[in-house]
Amino acid sequence: MMKAKTVVVLLLGLLLAGCRPTHDESYQPTPYELPQPLFFPSTNNIPDDNPMTEEGVALGEQLFFEKRSCAMCHHKEHSFEMGPEGTLDNLGTSHTMLPLINLAWNTTGLGWESQVATLEDMVYAAYTDPLEINADTSEVVRQLQQSDTYPELFRKAFGTDKITFILVEKAIAQYVRSLVFANSKFDRYLRGEEQLEQDELNGYMLFITENGADCFHCHGGGANALFTTHLRYNNGLDAAIQGEFKAPTLRNIALTAPYMHDGRFTTLDEVIDFYSEGVQYSEHISPLMHHVMQGGVQLTPQEKQQLKAFLNTLTDE
């Protein structure tokens, strides 16, 4: 009887051992060192359950540029935004998307209305949205699992070759967090490595003064080198249609036309003209739009040219 009990216990032990997930002893990912550029916030949105690793970022990059994935709309040459292809016309009131740059420091939600909480959630939303990738996540996982290369890449990144869509989200989110742009002419100026031309410097002074172009309240400046607060504002685009939309980063602004949440402006000159003399009053307009009663900041033609010259120093190739 004792011997029979011993056999049963041993069998149970073997069965339980077989149910436990196997641990990959070779899983030793390399920590990814996220840079900390001058005047960027000291806090970031890297979650504890998805630390950045070299292997995770590399996997995320490969997934990002797959044939039917993020790069269909987020074009590298347009600061990882759609660019001049236009707007999602079938939405009616929404511009394509915001540039995917420096988002590791965005802690206020993603999208024009801050409607998505995390980068991981953004990946899921993009894959399942009928107007974006419009994919069945289980089918995505099935195809990745059956590929010759991806199971091994997931094992290197996450210690398992069993692919789940949660791991897809984590990998792409890691790659997006690695898209750091902080080497524009203006960055080199801040670091004392390069001087601005006089028009560029005058444009910067206009940018950071209330009696100038008054841009800094919503878009930051030298002390906020992200060039966005990541907050939402009503900026006086319309008197009748109300809404608050995120102030996009002005980094790489020369590459991301058309502009505004609905893509109504096709050039940077049109944007500057709007803020100069096209702002419309409504009861919902942001109190930071200090010059609304004059229709805008009323820049001279020379000041407009100087402001544009400064904005062009924010492009990082």
MARLUMTI-36262 format. One record per residue (C-alpha): x negated, y, z. Coordinates in steps of 0.5 Angstrom, whole numbers. Last residue first. Example, Ala and Ser with C-alpha at 12.3 -4.5 7.8 and 13.67 -1.06 7.14 Angstrom:
2
  east north    up
   -27    -2    14
   -25    -9    16
END
This chain:
317
  east north    up
   -34   129   -80
   -32   133   -74
   -28   139   -76
   -27   144   -70
   -31   149   -74
   -25   150   -79
   -21   153   -73
   -26   159   -72
   -26   161   -80
   -18   160   -79
   -18   165   -74
   -23   170   -77
   -18   170   -84
   -12   171   -80
   -16   177   -76
   -18   180   -83
   -11   180   -85
    -8   183   -79
    -5   179   -73
     2   180   -71
     2   176   -65
     9   173   -67
    16   175   -68
    15   182   -64
    20   179   -59
    16   172   -59
    10   175   -57
     9   171   -50
    10   164   -53
     8   161   -46
    15   162   -44
    17   156   -48
    23   158   -53
    30   155   -50
    34   161   -50
    32   162   -57
    27   167   -61
    24   166   -68
    16   166   -69
    15   168   -76
    10   174   -75
     3   172   -73
     5   165   -71
     8   163   -77
     3   166   -82
    -3   162   -78
     1   156   -80
     2   158   -87
    -5   159   -87
    -7   152   -85
    -3   149   -91
     3   145   -92
     8   147   -87
    14   144   -86
    11   137   -83
    17   136   -79
    13   136   -72
     9   141   -74
     3   141   -80
     2   138   -87
    -4   137   -86
    -9   133   -82
   -16   135   -85
   -17   142   -83
   -14   141   -76
   -20   136   -75
   -19   138   -67
   -13   142   -66
   -10   137   -62
    -3   137   -62
     2   141   -58
     7   136   -56
    14   137   -58
    20   141   -55
    27   141   -59
    32   146   -61
    35   147   -68
    38   154   -68
    33   159   -67
    28   155   -71
    20   154   -70
    20   158   -64
    14   154   -60
    19   150   -56
    13   146   -52
    11   139   -50
     4   138   -46
    -2   134   -49
    -6   140   -46
    -9   140   -53
   -16   143   -56
   -19   137   -52
   -25   142   -51
   -21   144   -45
   -26   150   -42
   -28   152   -49
   -21   152   -51
   -14   149   -49
    -8   148   -54
    -2   150   -51
    -4   156   -47
   -11   157   -51
    -7   160   -58
    -6   167   -56
    -8   170   -63
   -11   176   -60
    -7   180   -54
    -7   173   -50
   -14   172   -51
   -17   165   -53
   -16   164   -60
   -18   171   -62
   -24   171   -58
   -25   164   -62
   -24   168   -69
   -29   173   -67
   -34   167   -66
   -32   164   -73
   -32   171   -76
   -39   172   -73
   -42   166   -75
   -43   161   -70
   -49   159   -67
   -52   151   -66
   -55   147   -61
   -53   151   -55
   -48   145   -52
   -42   149   -53
   -44   151   -60
   -46   144   -62
   -38   143   -60
   -36   148   -64
   -40   145   -70
   -36   139   -69
   -39   133   -65
   -34   131   -60
   -29   126   -64
   -28   120   -60
   -24   114   -63
   -26   109   -58
   -19   109   -54
   -16   107   -61
   -21   101   -61
   -19    99   -54
   -11   100   -56
   -12    95   -62
   -15    90   -57
   -10    91   -52
    -4    90   -56
    -7    84   -60
    -8    81   -53
     0    82   -51
     1    79   -58
    -1    73   -56
    -7    69   -58
   -10    63   -55
   -17    63   -56
   -19    65   -49
   -24    69   -46
   -21    76   -48
   -26    79   -53
   -30    73   -55
   -25    68   -54
   -20    73   -59
   -26    73   -64
   -26    66   -64
   -19    65   -65
   -19    71   -70
   -24    67   -75
   -21    62   -79
   -14    64   -79
    -8    60   -76
    -8    64   -69
    -8    70   -73
    -2    68   -77
     2    65   -72
     1    72   -67
     3    76   -73
     9    71   -74
    11    72   -66
    10    80   -67
    16    80   -73
    13    86   -77
    16    93   -79
     9    96   -80
    12   103   -79
    20   105   -81
    23    99   -78
    19   100   -72
    16    93   -69
     9    94   -70
     9   101   -69
    12   100   -62
     8    94   -60
     2    98   -61
     4   105   -58
     6   100   -52
    -2    99   -51
    -3   106   -52
     1   108   -46
     8   111   -44
    11   112   -51
    16   118   -52
    11   123   -51
    16   127   -55
    11   128   -61
     8   121   -60
     4   119   -54
     5   120   -46
     2   125   -41
    -5   122   -39
    -8   123   -46
   -16   122   -45
   -17   116   -48
   -13   119   -54
   -19   123   -57
   -17   122   -64
   -11   118   -66
    -8   124   -70
     0   125   -69
     5   122   -73
     9   122   -80
    13   129   -78
    20   128   -75
    26   131   -77
    30   127   -83
    28   120   -80
    29   118   -88
    23   123   -90
    18   120   -86
    13   126   -87
     8   127   -92
     3   124   -96
    -2   130   -95
    -5   127   -89
    -2   120   -85
    -7   121   -79
   -13   117   -77
   -17   124   -77
   -15   125   -85
   -21   121   -88
   -19   115   -83
   -12   114   -85
    -7   112   -80
    -1   110   -84
    -3   103   -87
    -9   104   -82
    -5   101   -77
    -3    94   -80
    -1    91   -86
    -8    89   -89
   -12    89   -83
   -16    95   -81
   -13    96   -74
   -14    88   -73
   -21    89   -75
   -22    95   -70
   -19    92   -65
   -23    86   -65
   -30    90   -65
   -27    94   -59
   -25    88   -55
   -32    85   -56
   -36    92   -54
   -31    92   -48
   -26    97   -45
   -22    95   -39
   -15    92   -40
   -12    90   -34
   -15    96   -30
   -12   101   -35
   -16   106   -39
   -12   113   -39
   -18   117   -37
   -20   122   -32
   -26   127   -32
   -23   131   -37
   -27   133   -43
   -31   140   -42
   -38   137   -45
   -37   130   -48
   -36   123   -43
   -38   117   -48
   -34   111   -47
   -39   106   -45
   -36    99   -47
   -38    93   -42
   -40    87   -46
   -36    81   -45
   -38    75   -42
   -34    69   -43
   -39    63   -44
   -36    59   -38
   -29    59   -42
   -24    57   -36
   -19    52   -38
   -12    54   -36
    -9    49   -31
    -4    43   -33
   -10    38   -34
   -12    39   -27
    -5    38   -24
    -5    31   -28
   -11    29   -26
   -10    31   -18
    -3    27   -19
    -7    21   -22
   -11    21   -16
    -6    22   -11
    -2    16   -14
    -8    11   -14
    -9    13    -7
    -2    11    -5
    -3     5    -9
    -9     3    -5
    -6     5     2
     0     0     0
END
